[in-house]
Amino acid sequence: MTAPLTPAPRGARVVHSGATGAIPPGPAGLPRPRWLDEVAERVPSVDAHWFSRFQPPEEGGRESAVLMLFGPPPAGEPSEGEHVILIERSHTMRTQPAQIAFPGGSRDPEDEDSVHTALREAEEETGIVPAGVDVVDVLPSLYLPPANFVVAPVLGWWAEPAPLTVRDPAEVQEVLSVPISHLIHPETRFTVTHPSGYVGPAFQLDHLLLWGFTAGLLSRVLDLAGLAVEWDEARRRPLPEIYLRDRR
């Protein structure tokens, strides 16, 4: 049995939609922060292996995309600093149940490109309105070997926020709006260990845990943005049982 997660550090809170609720939109029309442009400027100088050791195969792989959407805090929340939008996957899904992830999914034949895929999937899952998203950049595609997905991360700024809610309960348990100030807090961060031998960065989100592909990608973007704060990588915790229930 794994130890329970400790309480989150004080400060800006993680906002949860719940299964049937909604997260109210923040202010519209705010200029995107300079650090997002700096991420886009620095990406070409970084080797794709820096983001992940798993690189797409020369042939094959299922094309997909995720939306890394940053924006202002939801209405009623402290106004300092940006938030990022995440989802908790449905607990009844066959693969990766209960995992915390970016909105996204497989590319449909009618999708024009990876940006179209990311925005369409985010709208279907959370109610994000694609027209309100200012696309900043598309990061190098990465590979998820277990699912054979080639994933294109689409970096965006939420210029015209809309309410967030669970649009498809079969895929999404709830939507989260997470303050960057929470993510970079040293007490939030630790290293997670998987029975398979996997070791990687993780973030504590109240009673939830962000780890794996999403945590690694988000950690790298925070590094590129110059926002990351030094944390204790030697502090390790085993992965809770709830995240080991992949039923493939």
Secondary structure, DSSP 8 states (H G I E B T S, - for coil): ---------SSS--EE-TTT-EE----SS----HHHHHHHHHGGGS-HHHH-S----SS--EEEEEEEEEE---TTS--SS-EEEEEEE-TT-SSSTT-EE-SEEE--TT--SHHHHHHHHHHHHH---GGGEEEEEE---EEETTTTEEEEEEEEEESS---EE-S-TTTEEEEEEEEHHHHTSTTTEEEEE-TTS-EEEEEEETTEEE-HHHHHHHHHHHHHHT------TT-EEE--GGGG----
